[in-house]
Amino acid sequence: MFLSGIISAASWYADVALAALLLLFLLAGIIKGFAKSTKGFFVFVFVVCVSLLLTGVTQDAVYDSALGTSIHDGIASASEDWGVAFNSPVTVNGDGAYCITVDGAEVPLSGGDFGFKGTFANFVAEQFRVEEGETVAGAAVASITGVCVAAIMFLVYVIGITLIFFVIRRLVAPMAKATLPGVRFVDKLLGAVFSLLIGLVFVWIIFAIIAAIGDNAAAANDYLANSAFAGILYNHNPVSTLFSRIFGS
């Protein structure tokens, strides 16, 4: 009862802190206006974050495209030289350890018989929860392909969005010096909306990092997941989905 009360209080604090942070971004946008809000450190962070989000949205489609297939086939071909620890179907013994069958006997991957490759193969198997009968290489190839596809798409989006902002800055630059009340109002309004969007994406990145830490940040994860306002953003975080897609859960 006492513990649940503490968690509830902490969740409430998380909501207040999140609301305060987003309010600061909103006020900063109103003060600076849209023309001046399209450059600076937080805009760079915004470009990176939006690129990550777009990467997460489009990664599956690109993964299944000719580009993704080509990358996958190349890595799969190379994986044939990774050794028996990666290319043999795995089994799970009574202790829950990943094993492969050698000369009719189950040999744990982490038992030292396969050296560093066995230790690493065991780590990959645990990380991606490889099912019995599948090879560790199969899971590793899928993960590496996902990383390559994500990296390519991320760079494409960063370059594309950066160019878009360059054009926008040139187009809206006169708004910063405008004297007409209507133009200044539009500049402030757009600045508020844009800065709030930057704050929202920034929060998603922070939440994704906390979620990725896992058990080492279990208390923070519980607070955020159970909060009313922050929980909505925490539990529906496309950046966390992208991290899980690439690095496993």
C-alpha positions as CSV (number, residue, x, y, z in Angstrom):
1,M,0.0,0.0,0.0
2,F,2.8,2.4,1.0
3,L,4.8,1.4,-2.1
4,S,1.9,2.0,-4.5
5,G,1.3,5.4,-2.9
6,I,4.9,6.3,-3.6
7,I,4.6,5.2,-7.2
8,S,1.4,7.1,-7.6
9,A,3.0,10.3,-6.2
10,A,6.1,9.8,-8.4
11,S,3.9,9.3,-11.4
12,W,2.1,12.6,-10.6
13,Y,5.5,14.4,-10.4
14,A,6.4,12.9,-13.8
15,D,3.3,14.5,-15.3
16,V,4.0,17.8,-13.8
17,A,7.7,17.7,-14.9
18,L,6.7,16.8,-18.5
19,A,4.0,19.5,-18.6
20,A,6.5,22.1,-17.3
21,L,9.1,21.0,-19.9
22,L,6.6,21.3,-22.8
23,L,5.4,24.6,-21.5
24,L,9.0,25.9,-21.6
25,F,9.3,24.9,-25.2
26,L,6.0,26.5,-26.0
27,L,7.0,29.8,-24.3
28,A,10.4,29.8,-26.0
29,G,8.6,29.4,-29.4
30,I,6.3,32.4,-28.6
31,I,9.2,34.6,-27.6
32,K,11.5,33.7,-30.5
33,G,8.9,33.3,-33.2
34,F,8.9,30.8,-36.0
35,A,11.6,32.5,-38.1
36,K,14.1,32.3,-35.3
37,S,13.0,28.9,-34.1
38,T,14.1,27.2,-37.3
39,K,17.7,27.2,-36.4
40,G,19.8,26.3,-33.4
41,F,20.8,23.2,-31.3
42,F,17.2,22.1,-30.6
43,V,16.3,22.2,-34.3
44,F,19.3,20.0,-34.9
45,V,18.0,17.6,-32.3
46,F,14.5,17.9,-33.9
47,V,15.9,16.9,-37.3
48,V,17.7,13.9,-35.8
49,C,14.6,12.8,-33.8
50,V,12.2,13.2,-36.8
51,S,14.6,11.3,-38.9
52,L,14.6,8.5,-36.3
53,L,10.8,8.5,-36.2
54,L,10.5,8.4,-40.0
55,T,13.1,5.6,-40.1
56,G,11.0,3.6,-37.7
57,V,7.8,4.2,-39.8
58,T,9.4,3.2,-43.1
59,Q,12.0,0.7,-42.0
60,D,9.8,-2.4,-42.6
61,A,8.9,-1.3,-46.1
62,V,12.6,-0.6,-47.0
63,Y,13.7,-3.9,-45.3
64,D,11.4,-5.8,-47.6
65,S,12.4,-3.8,-50.7
66,A,15.1,-4.7,-53.2
67,L,17.6,-2.7,-51.2
68,G,16.9,-4.5,-48.0
69,T,16.9,-7.9,-49.7
70,S,20.3,-7.1,-51.3
71,I,21.8,-6.2,-47.9
72,H,20.3,-9.2,-46.3
73,D,21.5,-11.6,-48.9
74,G,25.1,-10.2,-48.7
75,I,25.2,-10.5,-44.9
76,A,23.6,-14.0,-45.0
77,S,26.3,-15.1,-47.4
78,A,29.1,-13.7,-45.1
79,S,27.5,-15.4,-42.1
80,E,28.3,-18.8,-43.5
81,D,31.9,-18.2,-42.3
82,W,30.9,-17.3,-38.7
83,G,31.4,-20.8,-37.4
84,V,29.4,-23.7,-36.0
85,A,28.2,-21.7,-33.0
86,F,26.3,-19.4,-35.2
87,N,25.2,-21.7,-38.0
88,S,23.9,-24.7,-36.1
89,P,20.3,-25.0,-35.0
90,V,20.0,-24.2,-31.3
91,T,18.2,-26.2,-28.5
92,V,17.4,-25.1,-25.0
93,N,18.4,-27.5,-22.1
94,G,16.7,-28.0,-18.8
95,D,18.6,-25.1,-17.3
96,G,17.3,-22.7,-20.0
97,A,20.8,-22.5,-21.6
98,Y,21.2,-22.3,-25.4
99,C,23.0,-25.3,-26.8
100,I,23.9,-26.8,-30.1
101,T,24.3,-30.5,-30.9
102,V,27.9,-31.7,-31.5
103,D,28.5,-35.4,-32.2
104,G,25.0,-36.2,-30.7
105,A,25.6,-34.3,-27.5
106,E,24.1,-30.9,-26.4
107,V,26.9,-28.4,-25.8
108,P,26.1,-25.0,-24.2
109,L,27.2,-22.0,-26.3
110,S,28.4,-20.2,-23.2
111,G,30.3,-23.2,-21.8
112,G,33.6,-22.2,-23.3
113,D,33.8,-24.9,-25.9
114,F,33.4,-22.4,-28.7
115,G,35.5,-19.5,-27.2
116,F,34.5,-15.9,-27.7
117,K,32.2,-16.9,-30.7
118,G,30.2,-19.1,-28.5
119,T,29.9,-16.4,-25.8
120,F,28.8,-13.9,-28.3
121,A,26.4,-16.3,-30.1
122,N,24.8,-17.0,-26.7
123,F,24.4,-13.3,-26.1
124,V,22.7,-12.8,-29.5
125,A,20.5,-15.9,-28.8
126,E,19.3,-14.5,-25.5
127,Q,18.9,-10.9,-26.8
128,F,16.7,-12.0,-29.7
129,R,15.2,-15.0,-28.0
130,V,16.1,-17.4,-30.8
131,E,13.6,-20.3,-30.9
132,E,14.7,-23.9,-30.9
133,G,15.5,-25.2,-34.3
134,E,16.7,-21.8,-35.6
135,T,20.3,-20.6,-36.0
136,V,21.8,-17.7,-34.1
137,A,23.1,-16.5,-37.5
138,G,19.6,-16.1,-38.8
139,A,18.7,-13.7,-35.9
140,A,22.0,-11.9,-36.2
141,V,21.6,-11.4,-40.0
142,A,18.1,-10.0,-39.6
143,S,19.4,-7.6,-36.9
144,I,22.4,-6.4,-38.8
145,T,20.3,-5.9,-41.9
146,G,17.9,-3.8,-39.8
147,V,20.7,-1.7,-38.6
148,C,22.1,-1.1,-42.1
149,V,18.7,-0.3,-43.5
150,A,18.0,2.1,-40.6
151,A,21.4,3.8,-41.0
152,I,20.8,4.4,-44.7
153,M,17.3,5.7,-44.2
154,F,18.4,7.9,-41.3
155,L,21.1,9.6,-43.3
156,V,18.6,10.1,-46.2
157,Y,16.1,11.7,-43.9
158,V,18.6,13.9,-42.1
159,I,20.0,15.3,-45.4
160,G,16.4,15.8,-46.8
161,I,15.0,17.5,-43.7
162,T,18.1,19.7,-43.3
163,L,17.6,20.9,-46.9
164,I,13.9,21.5,-46.2
165,F,14.8,23.6,-43.1
166,F,17.4,25.6,-45.2
167,V,14.7,26.5,-47.7
168,I,12.2,27.4,-44.9
169,R,14.7,29.6,-43.2
170,R,15.2,31.6,-46.4
171,L,11.4,31.9,-47.0
172,V,10.4,33.0,-43.5
173,A,13.4,35.2,-42.6
174,P,11.4,38.4,-43.4
175,M,8.9,37.4,-40.7
176,A,11.4,38.1,-37.9
177,K,11.7,41.7,-39.0
178,A,8.0,42.3,-39.8
179,T,6.2,45.2,-38.1
180,L,2.6,44.3,-39.1
181,P,0.7,42.9,-36.1
182,G,-0.9,40.1,-38.2
183,V,2.4,38.9,-39.5
184,R,4.0,39.0,-36.0
185,F,1.1,37.1,-34.6
186,V,1.4,34.3,-37.2
187,D,5.2,34.2,-36.5
188,K,4.6,33.8,-32.8
189,L,1.8,31.2,-33.3
190,L,3.9,29.1,-35.7
191,G,6.9,29.4,-33.4
192,A,4.8,28.1,-30.4
193,V,3.5,25.1,-32.4
194,F,6.9,24.3,-33.9
195,S,8.7,24.6,-30.6
196,L,6.1,22.4,-28.9
197,L,6.6,19.8,-31.5
198,I,10.4,19.9,-30.9
199,G,9.7,19.4,-27.2
200,L,7.5,16.5,-27.9
201,V,10.0,14.7,-30.1
202,F,12.8,15.5,-27.6
203,V,10.7,13.9,-24.8
204,W,10.2,10.8,-26.9
205,I,14.0,10.4,-27.3
206,I,14.6,10.7,-23.5
207,F,11.8,8.2,-22.8
208,A,13.3,5.8,-25.3
209,I,16.7,6.0,-23.7
210,I,15.2,5.3,-20.2
211,A,13.2,2.4,-21.6
212,A,16.3,1.0,-23.3
213,I,18.2,1.0,-20.0
214,G,15.7,-1.6,-18.8
215,D,16.1,-3.1,-15.3
216,N,18.7,-0.6,-14.3
217,A,16.1,2.1,-14.6
218,A,13.1,0.0,-13.4
219,A,11.8,2.6,-11.0
220,A,11.8,5.3,-13.6
221,N,10.2,3.0,-16.1
222,D,7.4,2.2,-13.6
223,Y,6.8,5.8,-12.8
224,L,6.5,6.9,-16.4
225,A,4.4,3.9,-17.5
226,N,1.9,4.4,-14.8
227,S,1.6,8.2,-15.0
228,A,-1.5,9.7,-16.7
229,F,0.0,12.2,-19.1
230,A,3.7,11.0,-19.4
231,G,2.4,7.5,-19.7
232,I,0.6,8.2,-23.0
233,L,3.9,9.3,-24.6
234,Y,6.0,6.6,-22.8
235,N,3.7,3.7,-23.7
236,H,3.2,4.9,-27.4
237,N,6.8,5.8,-28.2
238,P,7.8,5.2,-31.9
239,V,11.5,5.7,-31.0
240,S,11.3,2.8,-28.5
241,T,9.7,0.7,-31.2
242,L,12.6,1.5,-33.5
243,F,15.1,0.6,-30.9
244,S,13.4,-2.7,-30.2
245,R,13.2,-3.5,-33.9
246,I,16.9,-3.1,-34.3
247,F,18.4,-4.2,-31.1
248,G,15.8,-6.6,-29.7
249,S,13.8,-6.3,-26.5
